[in-house]
Amino acid sequence: MSGGTVHSPADVVGALADVLTWAGLGGAAVLGILCAIVALADGTWLPVRAVVEAVGDGHVVRWIDADGGVNEAPLSAHDHARAGGRDMVDVFYRRGWRNRMRLTRRSPLVQLLLRLAIGCAAVGLLALVGSWALLLATG
């Protein structure tokens, strides 16, 4: 038999809760900062109503931006299906750029980083509450 210290299950759970608290809240902070940097680099996307037109074997969308410029961008088959095959669709165009559009205000990467940051924060907060509850329960 080794001469090691025997820890109670409450000590093990408390240590695990502390690790999850630090990892969750630290991960949320890092992912939140990364999300903010990516969102700033992504730029400003403004909403506009666009016309969908069939050209050749695909589709394009055309819209007029805030400066009065006419823009055109190809619409992938996936985006055309997401738009429901309508003649008019709400899109977002990048301010200061020509012929750039997408169907969502935020980029998928920003959305992913935001969801991961929220998930990490939730894990960290739940572990913190659990750690405090265990501390109060065991005295």
C-alpha positions as CSV (number, residue, x, y, z in Angstrom):
1,M,0.0,0.0,0.0
2,S,1.4,3.4,-0.9
3,G,1.6,6.2,1.6
4,G,-0.4,8.7,-0.6
5,T,-3.1,10.9,0.8
6,V,-6.7,9.7,0.4
7,H,-9.0,12.4,-0.9
8,S,-12.7,12.5,-0.3
9,P,-15.1,12.5,-3.3
10,A,-16.0,16.1,-2.5
11,D,-12.4,17.1,-2.8
12,V,-12.2,15.5,-6.3
13,V,-15.4,17.0,-7.4
14,G,-14.3,20.4,-6.1
15,A,-11.0,20.2,-7.9
16,L,-12.8,19.2,-11.2
17,A,-15.3,22.1,-10.8
18,D,-12.4,24.5,-10.3
19,V,-10.6,23.3,-13.5
20,L,-13.9,23.5,-15.5
21,T,-14.5,27.0,-14.1
22,W,-11.1,28.3,-15.1
23,A,-11.1,26.5,-18.5
24,G,-14.7,27.6,-19.3
25,L,-14.3,31.2,-18.3
26,G,-10.8,31.5,-19.8
27,G,-11.9,29.8,-23.0
28,A,-14.9,32.2,-23.2
29,A,-12.7,35.2,-22.8
30,V,-10.3,34.1,-25.5
31,L,-13.0,33.1,-27.9
32,G,-14.9,36.3,-27.2
33,I,-11.8,38.4,-28.0
34,L,-11.2,36.4,-31.1
35,C,-14.8,36.8,-32.1
36,A,-14.6,40.5,-31.7
37,I,-11.4,40.7,-33.8
38,V,-12.9,38.6,-36.6
39,A,-16.2,40.6,-36.5
40,L,-14.2,43.9,-36.9
41,A,-12.1,42.4,-39.7
42,D,-15.4,41.3,-41.4
43,G,-16.5,44.9,-41.9
44,T,-20.0,46.4,-42.0
45,W,-22.7,44.6,-44.0
46,L,-25.8,46.6,-44.8
47,P,-29.3,45.1,-45.6
48,V,-30.8,45.6,-49.1
49,R,-33.5,44.1,-51.2
50,A,-32.0,42.4,-54.3
51,V,-33.5,41.1,-57.6
52,V,-32.7,37.5,-58.5
53,E,-32.3,36.9,-62.3
54,A,-31.5,33.7,-64.1
55,V,-28.5,33.9,-66.4
56,G,-27.2,31.0,-68.4
57,D,-27.1,28.0,-66.1
58,G,-27.1,30.0,-62.8
59,H,-28.5,33.0,-61.0
60,V,-27.3,36.4,-60.1
61,V,-28.5,39.0,-57.7
62,R,-28.5,42.7,-58.5
63,W,-29.0,45.6,-56.0
64,I,-28.5,49.3,-55.6
65,D,-26.2,50.2,-52.8
66,A,-26.5,53.3,-50.5
67,D,-24.2,55.3,-52.8
68,G,-26.5,54.6,-55.8
69,G,-24.1,52.1,-57.4
70,V,-25.5,49.1,-59.2
71,N,-24.0,45.8,-58.0
72,E,-24.2,42.2,-59.2
73,A,-23.0,39.0,-57.6
74,P,-23.4,35.3,-58.6
75,L,-25.9,33.3,-56.5
76,S,-24.8,29.8,-55.8
77,A,-27.3,27.0,-56.1
78,H,-27.2,26.5,-52.3
79,D,-28.0,30.2,-51.7
80,H,-30.7,30.2,-54.4
81,A,-32.3,27.2,-52.6
82,R,-32.0,29.0,-49.2
83,A,-33.7,32.1,-50.8
84,G,-36.6,29.9,-51.7
85,G,-36.3,30.5,-55.4
86,R,-38.0,33.9,-55.1
87,D,-37.5,36.8,-57.6
88,M,-36.6,39.2,-54.8
89,V,-34.5,38.4,-51.8
90,D,-33.1,40.3,-48.8
91,V,-29.3,40.2,-48.8
92,F,-26.5,42.0,-47.0
93,Y,-23.8,43.8,-49.0
94,R,-20.4,45.0,-47.7
95,R,-20.2,48.8,-47.3
96,G,-17.3,50.2,-49.3
97,W,-16.9,47.2,-51.6
98,R,-18.6,46.4,-54.9
99,N,-20.3,43.2,-55.9
100,R,-20.1,41.5,-52.5
101,M,-23.1,40.1,-50.8
102,R,-24.3,37.3,-48.5
103,L,-27.6,36.1,-47.1
104,T,-26.6,36.7,-43.4
105,R,-25.6,39.8,-41.5
106,R,-22.7,38.0,-39.7
107,S,-20.2,35.6,-41.2
108,P,-20.5,31.9,-40.3
109,L,-17.1,32.1,-38.6
110,V,-18.3,35.0,-36.3
111,Q,-21.5,33.1,-35.5
112,L,-19.4,29.9,-34.7
113,L,-17.0,31.8,-32.4
114,L,-19.8,33.6,-30.6
115,R,-21.7,30.3,-30.0
116,L,-18.5,28.6,-28.7
117,A,-17.7,31.6,-26.4
118,I,-21.3,31.4,-25.0
119,G,-21.0,27.7,-24.5
120,C,-17.7,28.0,-22.7
121,A,-19.0,30.8,-20.5
122,A,-22.0,28.6,-19.6
123,V,-19.8,25.7,-18.7
124,G,-17.6,28.0,-16.6
125,L,-20.5,29.6,-14.8
126,L,-22.2,26.3,-14.1
127,A,-19.0,24.9,-12.7
128,L,-18.5,28.0,-10.6
129,V,-22.0,27.7,-9.1
130,G,-21.4,24.0,-8.6
131,S,-18.1,24.6,-6.8
132,W,-19.7,27.2,-4.5
133,A,-22.7,24.9,-3.8
134,L,-20.3,22.1,-2.9
135,L,-18.3,24.4,-0.7
136,L,-21.4,25.5,1.2
137,A,-22.7,21.9,1.5
138,T,-19.4,20.5,2.9
139,G,-18.6,23.5,5.1
